[in-house]
Amino acid sequence: MDKIKVIIADDSDFVRDGMKIILDVDDEFEVIGCAANGKEAIELAERQAPDVFLMDIQMPVMDGIEATKYIVEKNLGKVLILTTFDDDDLVKQALKNGAKGYLIKNHTPDRLKQMIKSVYSGISVVEEKMLGTLTGIDHRDGSTADNTGSFENGASGFDASGYTERELDIIKAVADGLSNKQIAEKLYISEGTVKNYITNILSKEELSHRTALAVYYLTGKK
Protein backbone atom coordinates (compact mmCIF):
# COMPACT_ATOMS: atom_id res chain seq x y z
CA MET A 1 0.00 0.00 0.00
CA ASP A 2 1.28 3.47 -0.88
CA LYS A 3 1.96 5.80 2.00
CA ILE A 4 -0.50 8.62 2.62
CA LYS A 5 1.36 11.82 1.78
CA VAL A 6 0.65 14.60 4.28
CA ILE A 7 1.39 18.33 4.47
CA ILE A 8 1.11 19.90 7.93
CA ALA A 9 0.18 23.61 7.99
CA ASP A 10 0.22 25.32 11.40
CA ASP A 11 1.90 28.47 12.65
CA SER A 12 2.89 26.68 15.87
CA ASP A 13 6.27 24.95 15.71
CA PHE A 14 5.16 22.75 18.61
CA VAL A 15 2.03 21.51 16.78
CA ARG A 16 3.84 20.94 13.48
CA ASP A 17 6.75 19.10 15.04
CA GLY A 18 4.52 17.01 17.27
CA MET A 19 2.31 15.82 14.42
CA LYS A 20 5.32 15.17 12.20
CA ILE A 21 6.91 12.97 14.86
CA ILE A 22 3.66 11.04 15.34
CA LEU A 23 3.27 10.38 11.61
CA ASP A 24 6.94 9.79 10.77
CA VAL A 25 7.14 6.72 13.01
CA ASP A 26 4.23 5.08 11.17
CA ASP A 27 4.97 3.35 7.87
CA GLU A 28 1.50 4.20 6.54
CA PHE A 29 2.25 7.94 6.39
CA GLU A 30 4.82 10.24 4.81
CA VAL A 31 5.04 13.89 5.86
CA ILE A 32 6.23 15.54 2.66
CA GLY A 33 6.32 19.08 4.04
CA CYS A 34 5.48 21.46 6.87
CA ALA A 35 4.20 25.02 6.46
CA ALA A 36 3.68 27.97 8.80
CA ASN A 37 0.74 29.35 6.80
CA GLY A 38 -1.68 28.53 4.00
CA LYS A 39 0.44 30.14 1.29
CA GLU A 40 3.42 27.96 2.15
CA ALA A 41 1.17 24.88 2.20
CA ILE A 42 -0.10 25.63 -1.30
CA GLU A 43 3.42 26.22 -2.61
CA LEU A 44 4.51 22.87 -1.16
CA ALA A 45 1.47 21.12 -2.63
CA GLU A 46 2.13 22.44 -6.11
CA ARG A 47 5.57 20.78 -5.96
CA GLN A 48 4.88 17.67 -3.89
CA ALA A 49 1.32 16.44 -4.70
CA PRO A 50 0.01 15.56 -1.21
CA ASP A 51 -2.98 13.39 -0.40
CA VAL A 52 -4.10 15.13 2.79
CA PHE A 53 -3.47 18.52 4.39
CA LEU A 54 -3.56 18.99 8.15
CA MET A 55 -4.66 22.63 8.09
CA ASP A 56 -4.80 25.06 11.00
CA ILE A 57 -7.45 27.77 10.64
CA GLN A 58 -5.86 30.89 12.11
CA MET A 59 -2.48 31.54 10.49
CA PRO A 60 -0.66 34.64 9.23
CA VAL A 61 -0.23 35.56 5.53
CA MET A 62 -2.99 33.15 4.40
CA ASP A 63 -5.36 31.46 6.84
CA GLY A 64 -6.70 27.92 6.60
CA ILE A 65 -10.09 29.00 5.29
CA GLU A 66 -8.68 30.81 2.26
CA ALA A 67 -6.10 28.09 1.69
CA THR A 68 -8.77 25.38 1.81
CA LYS A 69 -10.83 27.15 -0.83
CA TYR A 70 -7.84 27.38 -3.18
CA ILE A 71 -6.77 23.78 -2.53
CA VAL A 72 -10.25 22.41 -3.25
CA GLU A 73 -10.73 24.56 -6.35
CA LYS A 74 -7.35 23.44 -7.74
CA ASN A 75 -7.81 19.82 -6.62
CA LEU A 76 -4.48 19.82 -4.77
CA GLY A 77 -5.57 17.38 -2.06
CA LYS A 78 -8.07 16.80 0.75
CA VAL A 79 -8.14 19.07 3.78
CA LEU A 80 -8.48 18.01 7.42
CA ILE A 81 -8.97 21.15 9.50
CA LEU A 82 -7.24 21.52 12.88
CA THR A 83 -9.51 23.30 15.34
CA THR A 84 -9.74 24.62 18.86
CA PHE A 85 -12.92 24.82 20.89
CA ASP A 86 -13.56 28.46 19.95
CA ASP A 87 -13.19 27.99 16.19
CA ASP A 88 -16.77 26.92 15.40
CA ASP A 89 -17.73 29.87 13.19
CA LEU A 90 -14.48 29.57 11.28
CA VAL A 91 -14.95 25.81 10.92
CA LYS A 92 -18.32 26.41 9.28
CA GLN A 93 -16.61 28.65 6.73
CA ALA A 94 -13.98 25.99 6.06
CA LEU A 95 -16.74 23.41 5.56
CA LYS A 96 -18.36 25.63 2.95
CA ASN A 97 -14.97 25.92 1.25
CA GLY A 98 -14.71 22.14 0.91
CA ALA A 99 -12.83 20.87 3.96
CA LYS A 100 -13.45 17.15 4.47
CA GLY A 101 -12.98 16.85 8.20
CA TYR A 102 -12.28 18.48 11.56
CA LEU A 103 -9.84 17.49 14.26
CA ILE A 104 -9.60 19.11 17.68
CA LYS A 105 -5.96 19.75 18.49
CA ASN A 106 -5.94 17.88 21.80
CA HIS A 107 -6.17 14.59 19.90
CA THR A 108 -4.53 11.24 20.56
CA PRO A 109 -2.03 9.90 17.99
CA ASP A 110 -4.40 7.07 17.08
CA ARG A 111 -7.28 9.51 16.54
CA LEU A 112 -5.10 11.68 14.32
CA LYS A 113 -4.14 8.71 12.16
CA GLN A 114 -7.70 7.39 12.01
CA MET A 115 -9.10 10.70 10.79
CA ILE A 116 -6.36 11.16 8.19
CA LYS A 117 -7.12 7.69 6.84
CA SER A 118 -10.84 8.45 6.71
CA VAL A 119 -10.34 11.70 4.81
CA TYR A 120 -7.86 9.99 2.46
CA SER A 121 -10.49 7.30 1.75
CA GLY A 122 -13.07 9.94 0.84
CA ILE A 123 -14.99 9.89 4.12
CA SER A 124 -15.92 13.26 5.58
CA VAL A 125 -15.38 13.22 9.33
CA VAL A 126 -16.31 15.44 12.24
CA GLU A 127 -15.56 14.87 15.90
CA GLU A 128 -18.59 14.60 18.18
CA LYS A 129 -17.22 17.38 20.40
CA MET A 130 -17.10 19.71 17.40
CA LEU A 131 -20.51 18.58 16.10
CA GLY A 132 -22.12 20.18 19.12
CA THR A 133 -20.62 23.58 18.40
CA LEU A 134 -21.24 23.31 14.66
CA THR A 135 -24.92 22.57 15.12
CA GLY A 136 -25.68 24.43 18.33
CA ILE A 137 -26.78 21.21 20.00
CA ASP A 138 -25.73 20.29 23.51
CA HIS A 139 -24.95 16.57 23.42
CA ARG A 140 -24.71 16.43 27.20
CA ASP A 141 -28.49 16.31 27.33
CA GLY A 142 -29.25 12.59 27.21
CA SER A 143 -32.90 13.26 26.37
CA THR A 144 -31.88 14.81 23.08
CA ALA A 145 -29.09 12.61 21.77
CA ASP A 146 -27.76 9.15 22.45
CA ASN A 147 -24.14 8.54 23.40
CA THR A 148 -23.00 8.44 19.79
CA GLY A 149 -24.20 11.97 19.18
CA SER A 150 -26.99 11.00 16.79
CA PHE A 151 -30.77 11.28 17.10
CA GLU A 152 -33.11 8.33 17.02
CA ASN A 153 -35.48 9.86 14.49
CA GLY A 154 -33.59 12.91 13.35
CA ALA A 155 -34.23 16.52 14.28
CA SER A 156 -37.64 18.11 13.83
CA GLY A 157 -36.58 19.87 10.62
CA PHE A 158 -35.40 16.64 9.01
CA ASP A 159 -38.01 15.26 6.60
CA ALA A 160 -37.93 11.47 6.80
CA SER A 161 -41.18 10.93 4.89
CA GLY A 162 -39.53 10.36 1.54
CA TYR A 163 -37.16 7.65 2.71
CA THR A 164 -37.39 3.89 3.07
CA GLU A 165 -36.45 2.25 6.35
CA ARG A 166 -33.14 1.09 4.84
CA GLU A 167 -32.32 4.61 3.64
CA LEU A 168 -33.00 5.97 7.12
CA ASP A 169 -30.72 3.30 8.57
CA ILE A 170 -27.99 4.53 6.22
CA ILE A 171 -28.56 8.17 7.16
CA LYS A 172 -28.49 7.38 10.89
CA ALA A 173 -25.25 5.44 10.44
CA VAL A 174 -23.67 8.36 8.57
CA ALA A 175 -24.72 10.66 11.42
CA ASP A 176 -23.07 8.23 13.83
CA GLY A 177 -19.81 8.76 11.94
CA LEU A 178 -19.55 5.24 10.52
CA SER A 179 -17.50 4.58 7.40
CA ASN A 180 -19.00 2.83 4.36
CA LYS A 181 -17.28 -0.40 5.44
CA GLN A 182 -18.71 -0.15 8.96
CA ILE A 183 -22.19 0.60 7.62
CA ALA A 184 -21.96 -2.37 5.26
CA GLU A 185 -20.99 -4.69 8.11
CA LYS A 186 -23.71 -3.32 10.38
CA LEU A 187 -26.49 -3.66 7.78
CA TYR A 188 -25.14 -6.78 6.06
CA ILE A 189 -24.89 -5.20 2.62
CA SER A 190 -21.96 -4.48 0.32
CA GLU A 191 -19.86 -1.33 0.48
CA GLY A 192 -20.89 -0.59 -3.11
CA THR A 193 -24.54 -0.67 -2.12
CA VAL A 194 -23.85 1.69 0.78
CA LYS A 195 -22.05 4.08 -1.54
CA ASN A 196 -24.95 4.05 -4.00
CA TYR A 197 -27.44 4.75 -1.22
CA ILE A 198 -25.41 7.69 0.06
CA THR A 199 -24.88 9.12 -3.42
CA ASN A 200 -28.63 8.99 -4.10
CA ILE A 201 -29.49 10.55 -0.72
CA LEU A 202 -27.00 13.38 -1.18
CA SER A 203 -28.38 14.04 -4.66
CA LYS A 204 -31.96 14.08 -3.39
CA GLU A 205 -31.15 16.58 -0.65
CA GLU A 206 -28.80 18.58 -2.88
CA LEU A 207 -25.97 18.16 -0.39
CA SER A 208 -22.31 17.97 -1.36
CA HIS A 209 -20.97 15.48 1.19
CA ARG A 210 -21.86 13.19 4.07
CA THR A 211 -20.89 15.64 6.82
CA ALA A 212 -23.59 18.00 5.54
CA LEU A 213 -26.03 15.07 5.56
CA ALA A 214 -25.16 14.29 9.19
CA VAL A 215 -25.66 17.92 10.18
CA TYR A 216 -29.02 18.01 8.35
CA TYR A 217 -30.18 14.83 10.07
CA LEU A 218 -29.09 16.05 13.50
CA THR A 219 -30.34 19.63 13.21
CA GLY A 220 -32.91 19.76 10.40
CA LYS A 221 -30.84 22.52 8.81
CA LYS A 222 -28.98 22.44 5.50
VENTARA-V991244 format. One record per pair of residues at least 4 apart in sequence whose ideal C-beta (glycine too) atoms are under 8 Angstrom apart, sorted by the first residue. I is the first residue (numbers start at 0). J is the second residue. If there is no record, write none. Layout:
# VENTARA-V991244
i->I j->J
i->I j->J
This chain:
# VENTARA-V991244
i->0 j->27
i->2 j->26
i->2 j->27
i->2 j->28
i->2 j->29
i->3 j->27
i->3 j->28
i->3 j->29
i->3 j->50
i->3 j->51
i->3 j->115
i->3 j->116
i->3 j->119
i->4 j->29
i->4 j->31
i->4 j->47
i->4 j->48
i->4 j->49
i->4 j->50
i->4 j->51
i->5 j->22
i->5 j->28
i->5 j->29
i->5 j->30
i->5 j->31
i->5 j->49
i->5 j->50
i->5 j->51
i->5 j->52
i->5 j->53
i->5 j->115
i->6 j->30
i->6 j->31
i->6 j->32
i->6 j->33
i->6 j->34
i->6 j->40
i->6 j->43
i->6 j->44
i->6 j->47
i->6 j->49
i->6 j->51
i->6 j->52
i->6 j->53
i->6 j->76
i->7 j->14
i->7 j->15
i->7 j->18
i->7 j->19
i->7 j->30
i->7 j->32
i->7 j->33
i->7 j->34
i->7 j->52
i->7 j->53
i->8 j->33
i->8 j->34
i->8 j->35
i->8 j->36
i->8 j->37
i->8 j->39
i->8 j->40
i->8 j->52
i->8 j->53
i->8 j->54
i->8 j->55
i->8 j->58
i->8 j->63
i->8 j->66
i->9 j->14
i->9 j->15
i->9 j->18
i->9 j->34
i->9 j->35
i->9 j->53
i->9 j->55
i->9 j->58
i->9 j->81
i->10 j->35
i->10 j->36
i->10 j->55
i->10 j->57
i->10 j->58
i->10 j->59
i->11 j->15
i->11 j->55
i->12 j->16
i->13 j->17
i->14 j->18
i->14 j->55
i->14 j->81
i->14 j->104
i->15 j->19
i->15 j->33
i->15 j->35
i->16 j->20
i->17 j->21
i->18 j->22
i->18 j->30
i->18 j->53
i->18 j->111
i->19 j->23
i->19 j->30
i->19 j->33
i->20 j->24
i->21 j->25
i->21 j->108
i->21 j->111
i->21 j->112
i->22 j->28
i->22 j->29
i->22 j->30
i->22 j->111
i->22 j->112
i->22 j->115
i->23 j->28
i->23 j->30
i->25 j->112
i->27 j->112
i->27 j->116
i->28 j->112
i->28 j->115
i->31 j->43
i->31 j->47
i->31 j->49
i->32 j->40
i->32 j->43
i->32 j->47
i->32 j->49
i->34 j->38
i->34 j->39
i->34 j->40
i->34 j->42
i->34 j->43
i->35 j->39
i->35 j->58
i->35 j->59
i->36 j->40
i->36 j->58
i->36 j->59
i->36 j->60
i->36 j->61
i->36 j->62
i->36 j->66
i->37 j->41
i->37 j->54
i->37 j->58
i->37 j->60
i->37 j->61
i->37 j->62
i->37 j->63
i->37 j->65
i->37 j->66
i->37 j->67
i->37 j->69
i->38 j->42
i->38 j->60
i->38 j->61
i->38 j->66
i->39 j->43
i->39 j->60
i->40 j->44
i->40 j->52
i->40 j->54
i->40 j->66
i->40 j->70
i->41 j->45
i->41 j->61
i->41 j->66
i->41 j->69
i->41 j->70
i->41 j->75
i->42 j->46
i->43 j->47
i->43 j->49
i->44 j->48
i->44 j->49
i->44 j->52
i->44 j->70
i->44 j->75
i->44 j->76
i->45 j->75
i->48 j->75
i->48 j->76
i->49 j->75
i->49 j->76
i->50 j->76
i->50 j->77
i->50 j->119
i->51 j->76
i->51 j->77
i->51 j->78
i->51 j->79
i->51 j->115
i->51 j->118
i->51 j->119
i->52 j->66
i->52 j->67
i->52 j->70
i->52 j->76
i->52 j->77
i->52 j->78
i->52 j->79
i->53 j->79
i->53 j->81
i->53 j->102
i->53 j->115
i->54 j->63
i->54 j->66
i->54 j->67
i->54 j->78
i->54 j->79
i->54 j->80
i->54 j->81
i->54 j->93
i->54 j->98
i->55 j->63
i->55 j->80
i->55 j->81
i->56 j->62
i->56 j->63
i->56 j->64
i->56 j->80
i->56 j->81
i->56 j->82
i->56 j->86
i->56 j->89
i->56 j->90
i->56 j->93
i->57 j->62
i->57 j->63
i->57 j->86
i->57 j->89
i->58 j->62
i->58 j->63
i->61 j->65
i->61 j->66
i->62 j->66
i->63 j->67
i->63 j->78
i->63 j->80
i->63 j->81
i->63 j->89
i->63 j->93
i->64 j->68
i->64 j->89
i->64 j->92
i->64 j->93
i->64 j->96
i->65 j->69
i->66 j->70
i->66 j->78
i->67 j->71
i->67 j->78
i->67 j->80
i->67 j->93
i->67 j->96
i->67 j->97
i->67 j->98
i->68 j->72
i->68 j->96
i->68 j->97
i->69 j->73
i->69 j->75
i->70 j->75
i->70 j->76
i->70 j->78
i->70 j->97
i->71 j->78
i->71 j->96
i->71 j->97
i->71 j->98
i->72 j->97
i->77 j->99
i->77 j->118
i->77 j->119
i->77 j->121
i->78 j->93
i->78 j->97
i->78 j->98
i->78 j->99
i->78 j->100
i->78 j->118
i->79 j->98
i->79 j->99
i->79 j->100
i->79 j->101
i->79 j->102
i->79 j->114
i->79 j->115
i->79 j->118
i->79 j->124
i->80 j->90
i->80 j->93
i->80 j->98
i->80 j->100
i->80 j->101
i->80 j->102
i->81 j->102
i->81 j->104
i->82 j->86
i->82 j->87
i->82 j->89
i->82 j->90
i->82 j->101
i->82 j->102
i->82 j->103
i->82 j->104
i->82 j->129
i->83 j->103
i->83 j->104
i->84 j->103
i->84 j->128
i->84 j->132
i->86 j->90
i->87 j->91
i->87 j->129
i->87 j->132
i->87 j->133
i->88 j->92
i->89 j->93
i->90 j->94
i->90 j->98
i->90 j->101
i->90 j->129
i->90 j->132
i->90 j->133
i->91 j->95
i->91 j->133
i->92 j->96
i->93 j->98
i->93 j->101
i->94 j->98
i->94 j->101
i->94 j->133
i->94 j->210
i->94 j->211
i->99 j->118
i->99 j->122
i->99 j->123
i->99 j->124
i->99 j->208
i->99 j->210
i->100 j->114
i->100 j->117
i->100 j->118
i->100 j->123
i->100 j->124
i->100 j->125
i->100 j->210
i->101 j->124
i->101 j->125
i->101 j->126
i->101 j->129
i->101 j->133
i->102 j->106
i->102 j->110
i->102 j->111
i->102 j->114
i->102 j->126
i->103 j->126
i->103 j->128
i->103 j->129
i->106 j->110
i->106 j->111
i->106 j->114
i->107 j->111
i->108 j->112
i->109 j->113
i->110 j->114
i->111 j->115
i->112 j->116
i->113 j->117
i->114 j->118
i->114 j->124
i->114 j->126
i->115 j->119
i->116 j->120
i->117 j->122
i->117 j->124
i->117 j->178
i->118 j->122
i->118 j->123
i->118 j->124
i->120 j->178
i->122 j->178
i->122 j->179
i->122 j->209
i->123 j->208
i->123 j->209
i->123 j->210
i->124 j->176
i->124 j->210
i->125 j->129
i->125 j->130
i->125 j->133
i->125 j->176
i->125 j->210
i->125 j->213
i->126 j->130
i->127 j->131
i->127 j->138
i->127 j->147
i->127 j->148
i->127 j->176
i->128 j->132
i->129 j->133
i->130 j->134
i->130 j->136
i->130 j->138
i->130 j->148
i->130 j->213
i->130 j->214
i->130 j->217
i->131 j->135
i->131 j->136
i->131 j->137
i->131 j->138
i->131 j->148
i->133 j->214
i->134 j->214
i->134 j->217
i->134 j->218
i->134 j->220
i->135 j->218
i->136 j->143
i->136 j->144
i->136 j->217
i->136 j->218
i->137 j->143
i->138 j->143
i->138 j->144
i->138 j->148
i->140 j->144
i->141 j->145
i->141 j->146
i->143 j->150
i->144 j->148
i->144 j->149
i->144 j->150
i->144 j->217
i->145 j->149
i->145 j->150
i->145 j->151
i->147 j->175
i->147 j->176
i->148 j->174
i->148 j->175
i->148 j->176
i->148 j->217
i->149 j->171
i->149 j->174
i->149 j->175
i->149 j->213
i->149 j->216
i->149 j->217
i->150 j->154
i->150 j->174
i->150 j->216
i->150 j->217
i->152 j->159
i->153 j->157
i->153 j->159
i->153 j->170
i->153 j->171
i->153 j->216
i->153 j->217
i->153 j->219
i->154 j->216
i->154 j->217
i->154 j->218
i->154 j->219
i->154 j->220
i->155 j->219
i->156 j->218
i->156 j->219
i->156 j->220
i->157 j->215
i->157 j->216
i->157 j->218
i->157 j->219
i->159 j->167
i->161 j->203
i->162 j->166
i->162 j->167
i->162 j->170
i->162 j->200
i->163 j->167
i->164 j->168
i->165 j->169
i->165 j->186
i->165 j->196
i->166 j->170
i->166 j->196
i->166 j->200
i->167 j->171
i->168 j->172
i->168 j->186
i->169 j->173
i->169 j->182
i->169 j->186
i->169 j->193
i->169 j->196
i->169 j->197
i->169 j->200
i->170 j->174
i->170 j->200
i->170 j->212
i->170 j->216
i->171 j->175
i->171 j->216
i->172 j->177
i->172 j->181
i->172 j->182
i->172 j->185
i->172 j->186
i->173 j->177
i->173 j->182
i->173 j->197
i->173 j->209
i->173 j->212
i->173 j->213
i->173 j->216
i->174 j->212
i->174 j->213
i->174 j->216
i->174 j->217
i->176 j->213
i->177 j->181
i->177 j->182
i->177 j->185
i->178 j->182
i->179 j->183
i->179 j->190
i->179 j->193
i->179 j->194
i->179 j->197
i->180 j->184
i->180 j->190
i->181 j->185
i->182 j->186
i->182 j->188
i->182 j->193
i->183 j->187
i->183 j->188
i->183 j->189
i->183 j->190
i->183 j->192
i->183 j->193
i->186 j->193
i->188 j->192
i->188 j->193
i->189 j->193
i->190 j->194
i->191 j->195
i->192 j->196
i->193 j->197
i->194 j->198
i->195 j->199
i->196 j->200
i->197 j->201
i->197 j->209
i->197 j->212
i->198 j->202
i->199 j->203
i->200 j->204
i->200 j->212
i->201 j->206
i->201 j->207
i->201 j->208
i->201 j->209
i->201 j->211
i->201 j->212
i->204 j->212
i->204 j->215
i->204 j->221
i->205 j->221
i->206 j->211
i->206 j->212
i->206 j->215
i->206 j->221
i->207 j->211
i->208 j->212
i->209 j->213
i->210 j->214
i->211 j->215
i->211 j->221
i->212 j->216
i->213 j->217
i->214 j->218
i->214 j->220
i->214 j->221
i->215 j->219
i->215 j->220
i->215 j->221
